[in-house]
Amino acid sequence: MLLKILKKIKKYGILKVIFFSIKRIVRECKINNLRKNIANKNINLSNFTTKINFFYSLKEKETFRNFYEKNIPLKLDIIKSANKIVEHKFDLLGSGEVELGENIEWNKDFKSGFIWENKFYKDIKIIDLENNADVKVPWELSRFQHLFTLGKAYWITSDLKYFEEAKKEILDWIEKNPIYYGVNWTCTMDVAIRAVNLIFFYFHFQDLIEKDKNFFKEFNENLYQHGEYIYLNLEKSLELANNHYLSNLVGLIFLGIYFKDLKYKKPNKWLNFSLKEMEKEMFIQNNQDGTNYETSTSYHRLVLELMFYPTLLLKLNGLSFSNEYEKRLEKMFVFLAKITKSNGKIPLIGDVDNGRLVILSNYYNWEVNDARNIISLGGEYFNNILLKEVGANEKEDKIWIFNSQKGYKERFFKESIVFENGGYYLLQNNEIYCLIRCGELSLRGQGGHSHNDQLSIELNINGEDFFIDTGTGVYTADKNIRNLFRSTRMHNTVSINGIEQNNFYEGKLFEMKEESFGECLKFSEKSFEGIHYGYINKIGSTHIRKIILDRKTLNLIDLLDNNTGIINFNLEPKVEMIKLEQNNIILRKNNVILQISIDNDSSYKILDNIISEKYGKIEKTKKIEIYFKNKSKIKIEVN
C-alpha cells in the first residue's frame, strides 16, 4: 500500500495526491451518511418550471408534422417503433427483439436472466466474471433513450398513449429504483445519460407534464437527485479520465442549465464546475489532429456527441466554450468524415459498445458503424462543406437540432491522409480504401479500449467491405469472448504462434500493457511503411508492413526477423469465395471482384471465424490465414 502511494506521489506530486486524498475522504464520509439518510427530501420543487432554452419547443410542432408528411417512410417507421416501445419490445446490445412484459424489471439483465438486488449502490457487485450476466443491459434500458421516439410519435399523431407510456415507465422506474438503491445507480455515466434523455423527454411533452402537477413535481425532484448523485460520484481519479467522466460533466451541464434559476446554489455549482472541466478534458482527451486518445472509432463517435451537444445547449442559453475548444471539436468531426468509406460506414477500430448520448433517429435500426447523423450536425454547426456532403442523406437529426431541412449532394473524401496522433493511416483512391492502424494504445498506453491491431488493415473496394475489423463481442458477460476479440489473430495483421502484440490478463478486461509501440516509418499518397515491437522481447522479432497503392492494386509486404508468421484477413460475412487455387484467391462481394495473389513460398487456409459488428451480436464469417517465413509478398487486385 505504501509503495503504491509513493509511486503516485512520484508521478503526480505530493500536493495533488494529498488534495485528491482529502476529497476522497470527504466524499466517502458523505456516502456513509447517505446510508442513514438516503434521499434528500428537504428540496421541494412543486412550483418550479425551467427557463432553459432548448433545441425544439412545442411552438414548432406543426413544422415537424409537415416534415414527416413529406417523409412518409420516416413517419411510418417512427409510429411502428413507438408502438413497439408501448408493447415493451426492446432490442438492446445484441439481444434481438425481446418482449419485457407489462411490468419491466429494471434491475434485470434480460439476456441472461440475472437480477441484481435492490440494495445500497455501494454494496452491489456489478460484475462477476464467473457468470454470464451483463450489467450493461439494465443500464442501457434505464438510459431512457427510447423516450425520444415516443415524443416524436406524439408530435406526429397527437396520440396521448405515447405520453401515458412514457409517464408510466418513468414513475415505475422511480418507484423501483429509489435514489442510491439498485444497480441503475452504480454507474455515474448511465445516471448522467439518463438525466439528459429525461430533459429531452420534457420538451416533447412539456404541456402535458406541466398540467400533471404531481408528476411534474416528482419528475423534477428525481431529476434534481440525479444531479446530486453525479456530483458526488464523479468518475475521475488521479489517472487519466475517459468517456465516463465526460458523460458525468455533460449530465451536470444539462442539469445545471435546466435548474439554473432555482434558488438553490447547487445547480450553478454543477454548471460552473462542469464547464471548466469539460474545457480542460477537450484538450486532454482529444489530440491535435482531432482523434480521441481512447483509440476507438466507436468511442470517438460517443465522445463527439458528449462534446457537441453541451456546446449547442450552452450557445442557446448565452454561454459558450472557448474558440480553441470549438476548433478542436470541428477537427473531431473532420476525422470521422474523412475515414468514412464510400458505403457510409466507418471502420470499427478498437472497442465497440454501442454507446450514444441521445438517439434522435432510427431507434431500433441505427448502425454502430454509421456516424453520418452526427457528422451532418457538425456540417450545419460549422458550415463545413465536407461534413455536409458526407452527412447529406441524414434528415431527421438536423431538423430536431437545427430545424434545418437543407439538402446537399452526398460525396465522400477520396484522398490518402494521415492522423498521426491517433495512429490512423489511410491509403485511398477512387476505387481502393485501405485504413492502417499504427500507433499508441488508448489512454496514453493504458490500453483500456484498445485491441491488438498494430499494422492491421481494413479494405474496402468500390464501396464494398472485404477485410474488416472483427469488433468486440461483449465485455464482462464472457471474459473469453472479450479476450478473443481483442487478440492479435482476430485482426488483419500478422500473428506468431499465438503470441500477443501486447500482453493482457484474462481477468483484467480493460487493461493492456503497451509493448507494441507502433510507429510509422514512411507515408505518402501511395505508400505506407510501419513497424511494431510487440514481439521483440518475446521472440526477438519486429514486424514491418509495407503497403503500396496503385489505381487498382494494393501490394502488401510483411517482414519478420527469422520467424514464421500468419497473415490474417477477416472477411465481411457477405464476401463469396469464387476461386481457390494454389497461389490465387478470388473473392466477390456483389459486383466487385478481388484477386489475391500469394508468393510461391507461402501457403494459405480458409477457416471459419466469427465477427461482432455491434456489441453483443456475434455472427459467422470466414477468414484467410496465409503462412510465411521471414517475408511475404501479397498482391491484391481489383478485377
C-alpha positions in Angstrom: 0.0 0.0 0.0 2.8 2.4 1.0 4.6 1.6 -2.3 1.6 2.4 -4.3 1.2 5.8 -2.5 4.9 6.6 -3.1 4.6 5.8 -6.8 1.6 8.1 -7.1 3.4 10.9 -5.3 6.4 10.4 -7.7 4.0 10.5 -10.7 1.6 13.3 -9.7 3.4 15.2 -6.9 2.7 15.3 -3.2 0.2 18.2 -3.2 -2.0 16.7 -5.9 -2.1 13.3 -4.1 -2.9 15.0 -0.7 -5.6 17.1 -2.3 -7.2 14.1 -4.0 -7.0 12.0 -0.9 -8.8 14.7 1.2 -11.5 15.0 -1.4 -11.9 11.2 -1.4 -12.2 11.0 2.4 -14.8 13.8 2.4 -16.7 12.0 -0.4 -16.7 8.7 1.5 -18.0 10.4 4.6 -20.9 11.8 2.6 -21.6 8.4 1.1 -21.6 6.8 4.6 -24.1 9.5 5.8 -26.4 8.6 2.9 -26.7 5.1 4.3 -28.5 6.6 7.3 -30.5 9.3 5.4 -30.9 8.1 1.8 -32.9 10.7 0.0 -32.6 14.5 0.5 -36.3 15.3 1.0 -35.6 18.9 2.0 -35.9 20.1 -1.6 -39.4 21.0 -2.8 -39.9 21.7 -6.5 -43.7 22.0 -6.5 -43.7 25.3 -8.2 -40.5 25.0 -10.3 -40.6 25.4 -14.1 -37.3 25.5 -16.0 -36.4 28.6 -18.1 -33.9 26.7 -20.2 -33.8 27.4 -24.0 -33.8 24.0 -25.8 -33.3 22.6 -29.3 -37.0 22.4 -30.0 -40.3 23.6 -28.5 -44.0 22.9 -28.7 -44.4 26.0 -30.8 -42.6 24.2 -33.7 -44.8 21.1 -33.6 -46.5 22.0 -36.9 -43.2 22.4 -38.7 -42.2 18.9 -37.6 -45.5 17.4 -38.6 -45.1 19.0 -42.1 -41.6 17.5 -42.3 -42.9 14.0 -41.6 -45.8 14.4 -44.0 -43.2 15.0 -46.7 -41.2 11.9 -45.5 -43.8 9.3 -45.1 -41.4 6.3 -44.7 -39.8 8.0 -41.7 -43.2 8.8 -40.2 -44.4 5.2 -40.5 -41.2 3.8 -39.1 -41.4 6.2 -36.1 -45.0 5.1 -35.3 -44.1 1.5 -35.7 -41.1 1.9 -33.4 -43.1 3.8 -30.8 -45.8 1.1 -30.8 -43.1 -1.5 -30.1 -41.9 0.6 -27.1 -45.5 0.8 -25.8 -45.6 -3.0 -26.1 -42.2 -3.2 -24.2 -40.4 -4.8 -27.1 -36.7 -3.9 -27.0 -33.6 -4.9 -28.9 -30.6 -3.9 -26.8 -26.9 -4.8 -27.0 -27.4 -7.7 -29.5 -30.4 -9.2 -27.6 -32.7 -9.4 -30.7 -36.2 -8.2 -30.1 -37.4 -9.2 -26.6 -40.8 -8.5 -25.1 -40.2 -7.5 -21.4 -43.8 -7.9 -20.3 -46.2 -5.5 -18.7 -44.0 -4.8 -15.6 -40.5 -4.1 -16.6 -37.8 -5.4 -14.3 -35.4 -2.5 -14.5 -32.7 -4.3 -12.5 -32.6 -7.4 -14.7 -30.3 -8.5 -17.5 -33.0 -9.9 -19.7 -30.4 -11.6 -21.9 -29.1 -13.9 -19.2 -32.0 -13.6 -16.7 -29.7 -12.4 -13.9 -31.3 -9.9 -11.4 -29.4 -7.6 -9.1 -30.7 -7.0 -5.6 -32.1 -3.5 -4.9 -29.7 -2.6 -2.1 -27.4 0.4 -1.4 -25.5 1.1 -4.6 -22.0 0.8 -3.0 -22.9 -2.7 -1.7 -23.8 -4.1 -5.2 -21.3 -6.3 -7.0 -22.0 -5.3 -10.6 -19.5 -7.7 -12.3 -18.9 -11.4 -11.6 -16.7 -12.9 -14.3 -17.9 -16.4 -13.2 -21.4 -15.8 -14.5 -22.7 -14.5 -17.9 -24.6 -11.5 -16.6 -24.1 -8.3 -18.4 -24.7 -5.2 -16.3 -24.8 -3.1 -19.4 -28.2 -4.4 -20.3 -30.2 -2.9 -17.4 -28.0 0.2 -17.6 -28.8 0.6 -21.3 -32.6 0.2 -20.9 -32.5 2.7 -18.0 -30.8 5.3 -20.1 -34.4 6.0 -21.4 -33.1 6.8 -24.9 -36.3 5.3 -26.3 -38.4 8.2 -24.9 -37.3 10.4 -27.8 -39.1 8.0 -30.2 -42.3 8.2 -28.1 -42.0 12.0 -28.2 -41.7 12.1 -32.0 -44.7 9.8 -32.3 -46.8 12.1 -30.1 -45.9 15.1 -32.1 -46.8 13.3 -35.3 -50.1 11.8 -34.2 -51.2 13.7 -31.0 -52.0 10.3 -29.6 -51.9 10.6 -25.8 -50.9 6.9 -25.4 -47.3 7.8 -26.0 -47.2 10.3 -23.1 -49.1 7.8 -20.9 -46.5 5.1 -21.7 -43.5 7.4 -21.0 -45.1 8.7 -17.8 -45.9 5.2 -16.6 -42.4 4.0 -17.3 -40.7 6.9 -15.5 -42.9 6.6 -12.4 -42.4 2.8 -12.4 -38.6 3.3 -12.7 -38.6 5.9 -9.8 -40.6 3.6 -7.6 -38.4 0.5 -8.3 -35.1 2.5 -8.3 -35.1 4.7 -5.3 -32.3 7.2 -5.1 -28.9 5.4 -4.3 -30.6 2.0 -4.4 -30.2 -0.6 -7.1 -27.9 -1.4 -10.0 -29.1 1.6 -12.0 -27.3 3.9 -9.5 -24.0 2.1 -9.7 -22.6 3.8 -12.8 -22.4 7.6 -12.9 -22.1 7.6 -16.7 -25.5 6.0 -17.0 -27.1 8.2 -14.4 -25.9 11.2 -16.4 -27.1 9.9 -19.8 -30.5 9.1 -18.2 -30.8 12.7 -16.9 -30.0 14.1 -20.4 -32.7 11.9 -22.0 -35.3 12.8 -19.4 -34.7 16.5 -20.2 -35.2 15.7 -23.9 -38.4 13.9 -22.9 -39.7 17.0 -21.0 -39.6 19.2 -24.1 -41.6 16.7 -26.1 -44.4 16.5 -23.5 -44.0 19.9 -21.8 -47.6 20.9 -21.9 -48.9 17.6 -20.6 -46.3 17.3 -17.9 -46.9 20.8 -16.5 -50.6 20.1 -16.3 -50.0 17.0 -14.2 -48.7 18.8 -11.1 -47.9 15.6 -9.0 -46.0 14.0 -11.9 -44.2 17.3 -12.7 -43.1 17.6 -9.1 -41.9 14.0 -8.8 -40.1 14.3 -12.2 -38.2 17.4 -11.3 -37.3 16.2 -7.8 -35.9 12.9 -9.2 -34.1 14.8 -11.9 -32.5 17.1 -9.3 -31.4 14.0 -7.3 -29.7 12.8 -10.5 -27.5 15.9 -10.3 -26.7 15.4 -6.6 -25.7 11.8 -7.3 -23.5 12.7 -10.3 -21.6 15.5 -8.4 -21.0 13.1 -5.5 -19.9 10.2 -7.7 -17.7 11.7 -10.4 -15.8 9.0 -12.3 -12.4 10.7 -12.1 -9.3 9.5 -10.2 -5.7 10.7 -10.3 -5.3 8.7 -13.6 -6.4 10.0 -17.0 -10.2 10.2 -17.4 -12.2 8.8 -20.3 -15.7 9.0 -21.8 -17.3 8.1 -18.4 -16.1 11.4 -16.8 -17.1 13.3 -19.9 -20.7 12.0 -19.6 -20.7 13.0 -15.9 -19.8 16.5 -17.0 -22.5 16.6 -19.7 -25.1 15.5 -17.3 -24.1 18.3 -14.9 -24.2 20.8 -17.7 -27.7 19.9 -18.8 -28.9 19.7 -15.3 -27.1 22.9 -14.3 -28.8 24.8 -17.1 -32.2 23.1 -16.5 -32.1 24.1 -12.8 -30.2 27.4 -13.3 -32.9 29.6 -11.9 -33.5 27.7 -8.8 -32.9 29.5 -5.5 -30.6 26.6 -4.5 -26.9 27.1 -5.2 -26.0 23.5 -6.2 -27.1 23.7 -9.9 -24.8 26.7 -10.5 -22.0 24.9 -8.8 -22.6 21.9 -11.0 -22.6 24.1 -14.1 -19.5 26.1 -13.3 -17.5 23.1 -12.3 -18.5 21.1 -15.4 -17.8 24.0 -17.8 -14.2 24.3 -16.5 -13.6 20.5 -16.5 -15.1 19.9 -20.0 -12.9 22.7 -21.4 -9.8 21.0 -19.9 -10.8 17.5 -20.9 -11.3 18.5 -24.6 -7.5 19.0 -24.9 -6.5 16.2 -22.6 -8.7 13.5 -24.3 -8.6 14.7 -27.9 -5.4 15.1 -30.0 -4.3 18.0 -32.1 -5.3 16.1 -35.3 -8.9 15.6 -34.0 -8.5 12.0 -32.9 -9.5 10.7 -29.5 -7.0 9.1 -27.2 -9.1 6.1 -26.5 -8.1 4.8 -30.0 -11.6 3.5 -30.8 -13.6 4.9 -33.6 -16.9 3.9 -31.9 -15.9 5.7 -28.7 -14.7 8.6 -30.8 -18.3 9.0 -32.0 -19.6 8.8 -28.4 -17.1 11.4 -27.2 -18.0 13.6 -30.1 -21.7 13.5 -29.0 -20.6 14.3 -25.4 -18.5 17.2 -26.5 -21.0 18.6 -29.1 -24.5 18.6 -27.5 -23.4 20.7 -24.5 -21.7 23.2 -26.9 -25.1 23.7 -28.6 -27.1 23.9 -25.4 -24.7 26.5 -23.9 -25.0 28.7 -27.0 -28.8 28.6 -26.8 -28.5 29.8 -23.2 -26.0 32.6 -23.6 -22.9 30.6 -22.6 -20.0 29.0 -24.5 -16.7 27.1 -24.5 -13.6 28.8 -25.9 -12.8 29.3 -29.6 -10.0 26.8 -29.2 -12.5 24.2 -27.9 -14.7 24.6 -30.9 -11.7 24.4 -33.3 -10.7 21.1 -31.8 -14.3 19.9 -31.9 -14.5 20.6 -35.6 -11.3 18.6 -36.1 -13.1 15.7 -34.3 -15.9 15.9 -36.9 -13.5 16.1 -39.8 -11.6 13.0 -38.6 -14.8 10.9 -38.6 -15.9 12.3 -42.0 -12.5 11.6 -43.7 -12.3 8.0 -42.5 -15.9 7.3 -43.7 -15.9 4.8 -46.5 -18.0 5.3 -49.7 -20.6 3.0 -48.3 -21.2 5.5 -45.5 -19.6 3.3 -42.8 -16.6 3.9 -40.5 -14.1 1.1 -39.6 -14.7 -0.2 -36.1 -11.2 0.1 -34.7 -10.8 -0.8 -31.0 -13.7 -1.4 -28.7 -17.4 -1.1 -29.7 -20.1 -0.8 -27.0 -23.0 0.8 -29.0 -22.7 3.9 -26.7 -24.7 7.0 -27.5 -25.8 10.1 -25.6 -29.2 10.5 -27.4 -30.7 8.6 -30.3 -32.7 11.1 -32.4 -33.4 8.8 -35.3 -33.8 5.2 -36.2 -34.0 3.9 -32.6 -34.3 0.2 -33.4 -32.1 0.1 -36.5 -29.3 2.6 -36.2 -25.9 1.2 -37.2 -22.9 1.3 -34.9 -20.6 1.9 -37.9 -22.6 4.7 -39.4 -21.8 8.1 -38.0 -23.3 10.2 -40.7 -26.1 11.6 -38.5 -23.7 13.3 -36.0 -21.4 14.3 -39.0 -24.4 16.0 -40.6 -25.0 18.1 -37.4 -21.3 19.2 -37.4 -21.8 20.3 -41.0 -24.7 22.6 -40.0 -23.0 24.0 -37.0 -19.6 24.7 -38.5 -20.9 25.4 -42.0 -18.3 22.8 -43.2 -18.9 21.5 -46.7 -17.1 18.2 -46.2 -19.3 17.4 -43.2 -22.4 18.5 -45.0 -21.6 16.3 -48.0 -20.7 13.2 -46.0 -23.9 13.6 -43.9 -26.0 14.7 -46.9 -28.6 11.9 -46.7 -29.3 12.4 -42.9 -32.5 14.4 -42.5 -34.0 13.7 -39.1 -31.3 14.8 -36.7 -30.8 18.1 -38.5 -34.4 19.1 -38.1 -34.6 18.3 -34.4 -31.4 20.1 -33.5 -31.2 22.9 -36.0 -34.7 23.0 -37.5 -32.9 22.6 -40.8 -34.2 20.9 -43.9 -31.3 21.9 -46.2 -30.3 19.3 -48.8 -26.8 18.5 -50.1 -25.3 16.2 -52.6 -23.6 13.2 -51.0 -19.8 13.0 -51.6 -17.1 11.2 -49.7 -13.4 12.0 -49.1 -11.2 10.1 -51.5 -7.6 11.1 -50.7 -4.9 9.5 -48.7 -4.4 11.1 -45.3 -2.6 10.6 -42.0 -3.9 11.1 -38.5 -0.6 10.5 -36.7 -1.6 11.4 -33.2 -4.4 8.8 -33.2 -2.4 6.2 -35.2 -4.6 6.1 -38.3 -3.2 6.0 -41.8 -5.5 6.0 -44.8 -4.3 5.0 -48.3 -7.1 5.8 -50.7 -8.1 6.5 -54.3 -11.4 6.3 -56.3 -11.5 2.5 -56.0 -9.5 1.3 -53.1 -9.8 2.3 -49.4 -7.2 0.9 -47.0 -7.0 2.1 -43.4 -4.0 1.1 -41.4 -3.9 1.2 -37.6 -0.4 2.0 -36.3 0.1 3.9 -33.1 -0.2 4.4 -29.3 -2.6 2.3 -27.2 -5.6 4.1 -25.6 -5.2 6.5 -22.7 -1.6 7.1 -23.5 -0.7 3.4 -23.3 -3.0 2.1 -20.6 -4.9 0.2 -23.3 -8.4 0.0 -21.8 -10.3 0.1 -25.1 -7.5 -0.9 -27.4 -7.1 -4.2 -29.3 -4.0 -5.9 -30.6 -4.4 -4.3 -34.0 -1.0 -2.8 -34.8 -0.5 -2.8 -38.6 -4.0 -4.2 -39.1 -5.9 -3.0 -42.2 -9.5 -2.5 -43.3 -10.0 -2.9 -47.0 -13.0 -1.6 -49.0 -13.2 -1.8 -52.8 -15.7 0.4 -54.7 -17.8 0.8 -51.6 -17.8 -2.9 -50.7 -16.1 -4.1 -47.5 -13.8 -7.1 -47.9 -11.4 -7.2 -44.9 -12.9 -5.8 -41.7 -12.1 -5.4 -38.1 -13.9 -8.2 -36.2 -15.4 -6.0 -33.5 -15.8 -6.5 -29.7 -18.3 -9.3 -28.8 -19.1 -8.4 -25.2 -17.3 -7.2 -22.2 -17.8 -8.8 -18.8 -20.6 -11.2 -19.8 -18.0 -13.5 -21.2 -14.3 -12.9 -20.5 -13.2 -15.5 -23.1 -15.1 -13.7 -25.9 -13.8 -10.4 -24.7 -10.2 -11.5 -24.8 -10.7 -13.3 -28.1 -11.9 -10.3 -29.9 -9.1 -8.1 -28.7 -6.4 -10.7 -29.6 -3.9 -10.3 -32.4 -5.3 -13.2 -34.5 -8.7 -11.5 -34.8 -7.2 -8.6 -36.6 -5.9 -8.2 -40.2 -2.2 -8.2 -39.2 0.5 -10.8 -38.6 0.3 -13.2 -35.7 3.1 -15.5 -34.5 2.4 -18.8 -32.6 -0.5 -17.3 -30.6 1.8 -14.6 -29.1 0.1 -11.3 -28.4 1.4 -7.9 -29.7 0.6 -6.5 -26.2 0.1 -8.8 -23.3 -3.2 -8.7 -21.4 -4.5 -10.8 -18.5 -7.6 -12.9 -18.5 -9.4 -11.2 -15.7 -8.3 -7.6 -16.4 -10.7 -6.9 -19.2 -9.9 -3.2 -19.6 -6.1 -3.2 -19.4 -3.5 -4.0 -22.0 0.2 -3.4 -21.4 1.8 -1.2 -24.1 4.5 -3.3 -25.7 4.0 -2.8 -29.4 4.8 0.9 -29.7 3.5 1.0 -33.3 5.4 3.5 -35.5 5.0 4.8 -39.0 8.4 4.9 -40.8 7.2 6.3 -44.1 3.9 7.6 -45.5 2.9 9.1 -48.8 -0.1 9.4 -51.0 0.6 5.9 -52.4 2.6 4.1 -49.7 2.9 3.2 -46.1 5.6 1.6 -44.1 5.2 0.8 -40.4 6.8 -1.2 -37.6 5.7 -2.5 -34.2 7.9 -4.0 -31.4 5.4 -6.3 -29.7 7.3 -9.4 -30.5 10.9 -8.1 -29.9 11.2 -9.1 -26.2 9.2 -12.4 -26.7 10.8 -14.0 -29.8 13.3 -11.4 -30.9 11.4 -10.1 -33.9 9.8 -6.9 -35.1 7.0 -6.8 -37.6 7.3 -4.4 -40.6 4.5 -3.9 -43.0 4.9 -2.1 -46.3 1.8 -1.2 -48.4 1.9 0.2 -51.9 -1.3 1.6 -53.5 -1.8 1.8 -57.3 -5.0 2.6 -59.1 -6.4 -0.9 -58.9 -3.8 -2.7 -56.9 -2.6 -3.0 -53.4 0.8 -4.6 -52.7 1.5 -5.9 -49.1 4.9 -6.8 -47.9 5.3 -8.3 -44.4 8.7 -8.7 -42.8 9.7 -10.8 -39.7 13.2 -11.5 -38.3 13.8 -15.2 -38.9 10.3 -16.2 -37.8 7.2 -17.9 -39.2 4.1 -15.8 -39.2 0.4 -15.9 -40.1 -1.3 -13.1 -42.1 -4.9 -12.9 -41.0 -7.6 -11.5 -43.3 -11.0 -11.5 -41.7 -13.8 -11.3 -44.3 -17.0 -9.4 -44.2 -19.7 -12.1 -44.0 -21.2 -11.5 -47.5 -17.9 -11.9 -49.2 -18.0 -15.0 -51.5 -15.1 -17.4 -52.4 -15.2 -17.6 -56.2 -12.0 -19.5 -56.9 -9.3 -21.0 -54.7 -6.1 -22.0 -56.4 -2.6 -22.7 -55.0 -1.4 -19.1 -55.1 -4.6 -17.3 -56.0 -7.8 -16.5 -54.2 -10.7 -14.8 -56.0 -13.3 -13.1 -53.9 -16.6 -11.4 -54.8 -18.9 -9.0 -53.0 -21.9 -8.1 -55.0 -20.5 -6.9 -58.4 -16.9 -6.3 -57.1 -14.3 -9.0 -57.7 -11.0 -9.1 -55.9 -8.0 -11.3 -56.7 -5.4 -12.1 -54.0 -2.0 -13.4 -55.4 0.3 -15.0 -52.9 4.0 -15.6 -53.4 5.3 -19.1 -54.1 6.9 -19.5 -50.7 3.6 -19.0 -48.8 0.5 -21.1 -48.3 -3.0 -20.4 -47.0 -6.1 -21.9 -45.5 -9.7 -20.8 -45.4 -11.1 -21.1 -41.9 -14.4 -20.5 -40.1 -14.5 -17.4 -37.9 -16.8 -15.0 -36.1 -17.3 -11.3 -36.1 -19.2 -8.8 -34.0 -20.3 -5.8 -35.9 -22.1 -4.4 -32.9 -21.9 -5.1 -29.2 -23.5 -8.4 -28.1 -24.2 -9.7 -31.6 -21.9 -12.4 -33.0 -22.2 -13.9 -36.4 -20.3 -16.4 -38.5 -17.8 -15.5 -41.3 -14.7 -16.8 -42.9 -11.1 -15.8 -42.6 -8.0 -16.3 -44.7 -4.8 -17.4 -43.0 -1.6 -17.0 -45.1 1.5 -18.8 -43.7 5.0 -17.5 -44.5 8.6 -17.4 -43.2 10.5 -14.1 -42.8 9.0 -12.3 -45.8 5.6 -12.3 -47.6 4.5 -10.5 -50.7 0.8 -10.3 -51.5 -0.8 -8.6 -54.4 -4.5 -7.6 -54.1 -6.0 -6.6 -57.4 -9.4 -5.2 -58.4 -10.7 -7.1 -61.4 
